[in-house]
Amino acid sequence: MVSEPLNIRKIIQELIAGRMRVPNFQRGFVWNPERVAYLMDSIYKGYPFGSILLWRTRQELTRERDLGPFHLPQNDPEYPTDYILDGQQRITSIFGVFQTEVAATPKPLWTKIYYDMKASENAQESSFTALEDEDVIQEKHFPIGCLFDPVRYRKETSQYDDTTIARLDKIQARFKEALIPVQTITTEDKTAVAIVFERVNQRGVELDTVQLLSAWTWSGDFDLNQRFEELAADLTPFGFKDVGSDKNLLLRCCSAVMQRDPSPDSLISLNGSKVRDNFDNVVTGIKGAIDFLRKNLHVEGLDNLPYDNLLVPLSVFFAGDPQKQKKISNTQRREILRWFWHTCIHRKYNSQPIKSLREDVIEFAKLSEGSITTLTHPTAGLGNTFFSQ
């Protein structure tokens, strides 16, 4: 790992040249204008704000993200690419505030950062703020977006007296001289990169489970989000597109099949290769569950199910090698149908759904393996007046 600080102009140049990019497994830009303004204040006052972590590689990823609202050009294939593993929010903020070459329409509020010339040089309070055009007071607010544009800077400062210009020159110098801490990992080992990404993102703005799994299951030929999208497309002709679009439901199915636990957080303990290697088994289980529902219960879409979670234990039962067709006996079929109606009528998943779901997942795995022949059903009986009450 190499540590080499970069100044703001160099970072902007690297981004505009396409040499610094955002991998697809990163989340999008989530900072609000206030956080961007505080970052500018930290840079101005010389406060620490964390380092940037880059992954340098000659492999071009098949899927990448834009830098916030900015579409970055492609890199020259003769040069390696630096993918941002940590610090995307900071780099996007710096680029959005100071660059002048890449358009974003409409221009986001967080890019319009102003220095408050009336603010006291207080160590605690920020001297910078984000303002819409109509809220700018010319005598009070100075646009720092012009600091790296000499022509615009001269134009913006021409209205002030020499004392104010001298003060603004010092502000410009601070930003031009500021060094952003950067650490660069040079490797072609994507597994190591995914682990690093997962570890550095345990802090700060939390990633959801899909984003974390996308990080450490990702490889050049496996993108979790892309596989979810492909599954949604496969299920569309059968009326179950919503299954592929409901990432939480898909994660429960994945977790139930791989860990025998429907809580998506249980997937966190798995290494990426196990998720990748078993994902096709999960898809087989989901498709088998849907086929069972359509053929045996005439369920034509996810909206027809009283509980989406019914799909989870069914996916466990049908999960397996996609090259081998799952055989279901008449006894198993009758038992699953009996379970389905008892679960729906008694509203089994209304109370403590994860606990009930976990119990069903374990039983369905045993039923699929043949170690049990019956499933546990709610004990309340169905009397003659059940449906008329």
Secondary structure, 3 states (H helix, E strand, C coil): CEECCEEHHHHHHHHHCCCEEEECCCCCCCCCHHHHHHHHHHHHHCCCCCCEEEEEECCCCCCEECECCECCCCCCCCCCEEEEEECHHHHHHHHHHHCCCCCCCCCCHHHCEEEECCCCCCCCCCCEEECCHHHCCCCCEEEHHHCCCHHHHHHHHCCCCHHHHHHHHHHHHHHHHCEECEEEEECCCHHHHHHHHHHHCCCCCCCCHHHHHHHHHCECCECHHHHHHHHHHHHHHHCCHHHHHCHHHHHHHHHHHHHCCCCHHHHHHCCHHHHHHHHHHHHHHHHHHHHHHHHHHCCCCHHHCCCHHHHHHHHHHHCCCCCCCCCCCHHHHHHHHHHHHHHHHCCCCCCCHHHHHHHHHHHHHHHHHCCCCCCCCCCCCCCCCHHHC
